[in-house]
Amino acid sequence: CVNFCRVGLEVPKVEVRFQNLNIEANAQIGSRALPNLLNVARDFFERILIGLRILRPNKCRLHILKDISGIVKPGRMTLLLGPPGSGKSTLLLALAGKLDYKSLKVSGDITYNGTNLNEFYVRRTSAYISQTDNHLPELTVRETFDFAARCQGASEGMAGLSTANIGKY
């Protein structure tokens, strides 16, 4: 509420529900080990033959998310854990309304305060920030955490608390 309250705005309260969410993609089966001259030439001619419909593409349906259901309540912090490749980023992209629906098959329901994705303007209430972390190399680890805390609205005292244990590890 810190940044919103400072300018007299109320924090949006949106409950996100997703039920029986399924996301599938076409995946290429098999891969060439290294991009050497032989493999590059083979891929090139294979694409030409597939384009001419002489050769069929070697693809299968890959389930990225299968029958996922849940609720993200407003005012609560939600932790999403899973091993690499388990669909965490895909789920977050789906909830933020940023999936590429041309290349994916999506089924199930996602609602925001009971309103469907088509009728709700998601970008006013949520954002998806990718996993790419860009840091200023001139800053120390402590300064980086301090900067991140201040960007999220922490006061001077709160910013110091968030970095108090950094030197111990």
C-alpha positions as CSV (number, residue, x, y, z in Angstrom):
1,C,0.0,0.0,0.0
2,V,3.0,2.3,0.6
3,N,3.4,3.7,-3.0
4,F,-0.4,3.7,-3.7
5,C,-1.3,5.3,-0.4
6,R,1.2,8.1,-0.9
7,V,-0.6,9.2,-4.0
8,G,-4.1,8.6,-2.7
9,L,-4.9,5.4,-4.6
10,E,-6.3,2.2,-3.3
11,V,-4.4,-1.1,-4.0
12,P,-6.5,-3.2,-6.5
13,K,-8.1,-6.2,-4.9
14,V,-8.4,-8.9,-7.5
15,E,-9.0,-12.6,-6.7
16,V,-7.6,-14.8,-9.5
17,R,-9.1,-18.3,-9.9
18,F,-8.0,-20.9,-12.3
19,Q,-9.8,-24.2,-12.8
20,N,-8.9,-27.3,-14.8
21,L,-6.2,-25.2,-16.6
22,N,-4.5,-27.2,-19.4
23,I,-1.8,-25.9,-21.6
24,E,-0.3,-28.0,-24.4
25,A,2.3,-27.3,-27.1
26,N,3.6,-29.1,-30.1
27,A,7.1,-30.3,-29.4
28,Q,9.8,-31.5,-31.9
29,I,10.9,-35.1,-31.0
30,G,14.6,-35.7,-31.1
31,S,17.4,-33.3,-31.6
32,R,20.8,-33.2,-33.1
33,A,23.6,-33.2,-30.6
34,L,25.7,-30.3,-31.8
35,P,25.2,-27.8,-34.7
36,N,28.0,-29.2,-36.9
37,L,28.1,-29.0,-40.7
38,L,26.4,-32.3,-41.2
39,N,23.6,-31.6,-38.7
40,V,22.9,-28.1,-40.1
41,A,22.7,-29.5,-43.6
42,R,20.4,-32.3,-42.5
43,D,18.1,-29.9,-40.7
44,F,18.0,-27.6,-43.7
45,F,17.0,-30.3,-46.1
46,E,14.6,-31.8,-43.6
47,R,12.8,-28.5,-43.3
48,I,12.5,-28.2,-47.1
49,L,11.0,-31.7,-47.4
50,I,8.6,-31.0,-44.6
51,G,7.6,-27.7,-46.4
52,L,7.0,-29.6,-49.6
53,R,4.9,-32.2,-47.6
54,I,7.2,-35.0,-48.6
55,L,8.3,-35.7,-45.1
56,R,6.0,-35.4,-42.0
57,P,7.3,-33.4,-39.0
58,N,8.3,-35.5,-36.0
59,K,6.2,-33.7,-33.4
60,C,4.1,-34.7,-30.4
61,R,1.7,-33.0,-28.0
62,L,3.5,-31.9,-24.8
63,H,1.4,-31.1,-21.7
64,I,2.9,-28.1,-20.0
65,L,0.1,-27.8,-17.4
66,K,-2.5,-30.5,-16.8
67,D,-5.7,-29.9,-14.8
68,I,-4.2,-27.2,-12.6
69,S,-6.7,-25.4,-10.2
70,G,-6.1,-22.8,-7.6
71,I,-7.0,-19.4,-6.1
72,V,-4.7,-16.4,-5.7
73,K,-6.3,-14.2,-3.0
74,P,-5.7,-10.4,-2.9
75,G,-3.5,-9.1,-0.1
76,R,-1.6,-12.4,0.3
77,M,1.8,-13.4,-0.8
78,T,1.8,-16.6,-2.9
79,L,4.8,-18.8,-3.3
80,L,5.0,-20.9,-6.4
81,L,7.6,-23.8,-6.3
82,G,8.5,-26.5,-8.7
83,P,11.5,-28.0,-10.5
84,P,12.8,-26.6,-13.7
85,G,10.5,-27.2,-16.6
86,S,7.5,-27.9,-14.4
87,G,5.4,-25.0,-15.9
88,K,5.8,-22.3,-13.3
89,S,6.5,-19.5,-15.8
90,T,3.8,-20.8,-18.1
91,L,1.2,-20.6,-15.2
92,L,2.3,-17.1,-14.3
93,L,2.1,-16.0,-18.0
94,A,-1.4,-17.5,-18.2
95,L,-2.5,-15.7,-15.1
96,A,-1.1,-12.4,-16.4
97,G,-2.9,-12.8,-19.7
98,K,0.4,-12.9,-21.7
99,L,0.4,-16.4,-23.3
100,D,1.0,-16.9,-27.0
101,Y,-2.3,-18.5,-27.9
102,K,-1.2,-19.0,-31.5
103,S,1.3,-21.7,-30.6
104,L,-0.4,-23.2,-27.5
105,K,-3.6,-25.0,-26.9
106,V,-5.2,-23.6,-23.8
107,S,-8.3,-25.0,-22.0
108,G,-9.8,-24.4,-18.6
109,D,-11.1,-21.2,-16.9
110,I,-9.2,-18.2,-15.6
111,T,-11.3,-15.6,-13.8
112,Y,-10.5,-12.2,-12.2
113,N,-13.1,-11.3,-9.5
114,G,-15.4,-13.7,-11.4
115,T,-14.8,-12.1,-14.8
116,N,-13.3,-14.0,-17.7
117,L,-10.0,-13.0,-19.2
118,N,-11.7,-11.7,-22.4
119,E,-13.7,-9.2,-20.4
120,F,-11.1,-8.2,-17.8
121,Y,-8.3,-5.8,-18.5
122,V,-5.5,-7.7,-16.7
123,R,-2.7,-5.2,-17.3
124,R,-4.3,-2.7,-15.0
125,T,-4.0,-5.0,-12.0
126,S,-1.0,-7.3,-12.7
127,A,2.3,-7.6,-14.3
128,Y,4.6,-10.4,-15.3
129,I,8.3,-9.7,-14.8
130,S,10.5,-12.3,-16.6
131,Q,13.2,-14.2,-14.8
132,T,16.0,-12.2,-16.4
133,D,17.7,-10.3,-13.6
134,N,19.6,-7.2,-14.7
135,H,21.9,-5.8,-12.0
136,L,24.1,-2.8,-11.9
137,P,27.6,-4.2,-11.6
138,E,28.8,-1.1,-9.8
139,L,26.5,-2.0,-6.8
140,T,27.4,-4.3,-4.0
141,V,25.0,-7.1,-3.1
142,R,23.7,-5.1,-0.1
143,E,23.2,-2.0,-2.3
144,T,21.3,-4.1,-4.8
145,F,18.9,-5.5,-2.2
146,D,18.5,-2.0,-0.7
147,F,17.6,-0.6,-4.1
148,A,15.1,-3.4,-4.7
149,A,13.5,-2.8,-1.3
150,R,13.2,0.9,-2.0
151,C,11.7,0.3,-5.4
152,Q,9.0,-1.8,-3.7
153,G,8.2,1.1,-1.4
154,A,10.1,0.1,1.8
155,S,11.2,3.0,3.9
156,E,14.8,3.6,5.0
157,G,14.4,1.5,8.1
158,M,12.6,-1.3,6.3
159,A,15.2,-1.4,3.6
160,G,17.9,-1.9,6.2
161,L,16.0,-4.7,7.8
162,S,15.7,-6.6,4.5
163,T,19.5,-6.7,4.1
164,A,20.5,-7.1,7.7
165,N,21.5,-10.8,7.4
166,I,23.2,-10.7,4.0
167,G,26.7,-10.5,5.5
168,K,26.1,-13.7,7.5
169,Y,25.9,-16.0,4.5
